[in-house]
Amino acid sequence: MPISLKQKNMEGEYYPPQLLSQKLNNRAAYCITITKNYEEAIKLLTKALKLTETNEEHKNDDYATGGNNAKPRCNCKDCSLESCLIMEQDEFMSLLRMDQTTQTTQTQQDQQQQHSQHSHDEHHQDGYNPSKKIKKETFDLDDGNDDEGFVYGRPLLVNKVCIDEMHNMGITLSLIILFNLALAHHLKAISIPFTVHSSKSKISSSSSTTVTQNAKSKLQVLQQALQLYELAYQLRVDYIQQSQQDELLSISNHDNDNDNDNDMDISNSADEVYNQSMIGSLRFTMIVSNNLGEIHRAAGNTEKHTMCLQHLLSAMMYMVDSDLLVLESSSMNGFYSNVAPIMGLKKKGVFAQAA
């Protein structure tokens, strides 16, 4: 079904751009996680990113003209990047199912109103296949050997309360969408078959051409993923600077309040926010470093691959020294497996099991 920048809810009302971006992001996360339909996810996320850019432009114009239509950015915990990063797996899957149920209801209503053959044809041209299973964690671009690497493949979801209450997430939403767009490209590249199986002893010229085309296509999509990861990481730097400014403003407002009754509560809340921020920051650093490293490994950029692994290992060592639980054991095992070679461990997984 084609995607419009203006979509209606079940009451026939148009979604505000911010809300539609949030919904498109979560729907794309469903495509990435459940259906493995990476092409559809990329379409949804591209639309969502355009909407956030358009929304920011309109807000800037409104501020410039002194208007009051621009909704201030929300600084609540649920709108923070850290909250989206450290979402528990059960909550993650529950939110995915909830979003899909809503989307299914909306789709059924749309199909009752529109019986266009054009929409039917586009649906099939997208290659949608819910039963398609793709091994997203490992791939090898070189020569079919057993040197596979782990790729972190869980996208980021917008919290339910942010959608229900239509929070203005500001730069956080752009960062979430950008990361998911990078991940969708990365997993799409992994899903491109590199080896053509043939019953004949010799590979035909057509099969050889297919292998070459697939290799070029894979590398092209990996390059897109690389650039998007780097953009997401840079945007995260901007996010940190903005968060620090918000924190200073909050402290200043509290000092001007001169109310000491709630000092203990504020102190406890600040500690909780700090711990959440630390865990979220480490998680994002480890995920991006790991996935960037896998892209460089696949492309044969040995030096950059090693640099990413060293960055990942440094973050992991800090995590251990700080006694922090940053990621679930399955992801940590994958990270340990990837950094094993630079630690002098020939057999991957040994360090992970020992940890």
FIPA-532130 format. One record per residue (C-alpha): residue in one letter; x, y, z. Coordinates in steps of 0.02 Angstrom, whole numbers, plus 50000, padded with zeros to 5 digits. Layout:
BEGIN
AXYZ/...
% end
This chain:
BEGIN
M500005000050000/P500745016949951/I501235028550092/S500595046250102/L501345060350203/K499565064150257/Q498675049150333/K497045048250427/N496635039550589/M495125028250614/E494005043550642/G494515050650474/E495585064450550/Y497325068550487/Y498775064350602/P499915078750655/P501645076750574/Q502515072550739/L501235059050782/L501275051550608/S503185050850615/Q503095041450780/K501825029050711/L502805026450550/N504375022950651/N503535009750757/R502715001850606/A504425001050523/A505124992850680/Y503804979350659/C504354976650479/I506164975150535/T505864963750683/I504394952650635/T504134952150446/K505944955750395/N505234966950258/Y506704979150254/E506164987850094/E504504992650172/A505394998250331/I506545009450231/K505055017450142/L504155020550306/L505685027750393/T506115038850246/K504365046250253/A504505048250442/L506165057350427/K505465069150296/L503995072850410/T505125077150557/E506155088750447/T504585097350382/N503885098650558/E505495106850621/E505475119250477/H503685124250517/K504105126350702/N505595137350659/D504505148050547/D503215149550685/Y504525154850812/A505245167450689/T503545175550662/G503135175650847/G501735163050830/N501075151950968/N500715136350866/A502395127950896/K502255115251035/P503785115951152/R504925100851155/C504505088351291/N505865084551419/C504985070151506/K505885053751538/D504875044251408/C505425056151271/S507275053451305/L508375042951193/E508955033251345/S507175027651385/C506975020751209/L508695012651213/I508475003251377/M506694997151344/E506474979451411/Q506214965451285/D504464961151350/E503904979251337/F504704980451165/M503744965451097/S502124970851181/L502234988051099/L502604980150931/R501054969150942/M499984983650999/D500544994550855/Q500264980450731/T498494977350797/T498064995750772/Q498834995650599/T497894979850549/T496234987850598/Q496665003450499/T497194993250348/Q495574983350349/Q494574999450349/D495615006350206/Q495344990550105/Q493464991750129/Q493475009550064/Q494725007249924/H494694991849811/S495974998449692/Q496934985749589/H498364998049584/S498614996549772/H498504977649757/D499884977349625/E501034988749724/H500814977849877/H501494962749784/Q502864972449697/D503574977049867/G504014958749895/Y503084957650059/N503184940150134/P502764938150320/S503404920350326/K505114924850254/K506494920550376/I508164929350360/K509644926150473/K510014944050521/E511394941750647/T512754934550535/F513414936450359/D515004935350261/L515424944850103/D517104937150066/D517134919050008/G515834908850101/N516974903750245/D516394902050424/D517004919250480/E515304926350526/G515014941550634/F513624947150750/V512524961950703/Y511394969950834/G509694970050749/R508394977250870/P507654993950814/L507145008150930/L505305010950972/V504415026851024/N503625024451196/K501745022251198/V501435037051313/C502325048651190/I501145043151052/D499555043151158/E499895060551228/M500695067151067/H502315072851147/N503485083551045/M505085073151055/G506165085350958/I507895079050909/T507595062450997/L506335056750866/S507505061450723/L508895051550805/I507795036150831/I507195036450650/L508955039050582/F509645024350682/N508225013050625/L508505018450445/A510335013650460/L509864996950537/A508574993350400/H509884996350265/H511144985650359/L509944970950377/K509374973050197/A511184971250141/I511374955550246/S509814948150167/I510504949949990/P511084932449939/F512924931749897/T513064913549844/V512104905949699/H511784887349726/S511904876549571/S511694857849546/K513004858149409/S514844856149447/K515254872049354/I514464888849389/S513584895649236/S513994912749167/S512264919049219/S512554912949397/S514254921349400/T513454937549342/T512144936149478/V513494933849610/T514404949349548/Q512814959749543/N512314954149717/A514034958249785/K513964975749711/S512194978349774/K512674972149948/L514154983849959/Q513114998549897/V511784995950030/L513124993450162/Q513885010150113/Q512175018350138/A512025010150308/L513765016050354/Q513365034150314/L511715033350409/Y512545025850564/E513835039750561/L512475052950543/A511525045250689/Y513095045250796/Q513425063550755/L511625068050794/R511835059350960/V513255071551000/D512045085850967/Y510755076951074/I511975075951221/Q512385094451207/Q510535098751206/S510205087351355/Q511595095851454/Q510835112951417/D509135106751475/E509895099951635/L510755116551674/L509125125651644/S508195113751758/I509485116251897/S509375135051876/N507475134851889/H507575124152045/D508815135952128/N507655150552094/D506225140952174/N507055140552346/D505975125852396/N506965113452502/D505535101552542/N505785091552383/D507685091752380/M507825073352424/D506585068152289/I507465078852161/S509145071552210/N508495053652193/S507705057852027/A509335065451965/D510275049652013/E509025038951919/V509155049951765/Y511055049451774/N511095030351785/Q509855028851643/S510865041051539/M512475031651573/I511735014751525/G510885021951371/S512465030751313/L513505014951334/R512205004451244/F512125016251095/T514025017351084/M514214998451090/I512844995150963/V513455007750835/S515295003150858/N514874984750836/N513784987050682/L514994999250601/G516384986650632/E515384973050544/I515124984250393/H516984987950381/R517374969450404/A516194964750263/A516934978150150/G518714972550187/N519224988550280/T520324979650406/E521034995150490/K519335003450519/H518594986750571/T519934985050706/M519665003050764/C517804999850787/L518154983850884/Q519384993050997/H518075006451030/L516804992851068/L518004983751184/S518384999951279/A516525002751309/M516314984751366/M517774986151487/Y517035002051559/M515384992951580/V516224978851676/D517234990851785/S515665000751826/D514664984951863/L513284990151743/L512044978951654/V511924987251484/L511254973751367/E510434956651374/S511604941551377/S511274936251197/S511864953051128/M513344953651246/N513864936351189/G513814942651010/F514894957651055/Y516134946751149/S516224935250998/N516624949850883/V518014957050992/A518804939951028/P520094941250886/I520854957650948/M520984949851121/G522024935551054/L520614922851062/K520554912450905/K518934903350942/K517464915250949/G516244913151092/V517514906851220/F517634923551308/A515754925751304/Q515474909151388/A516774912951521/A515964929851556/
% end
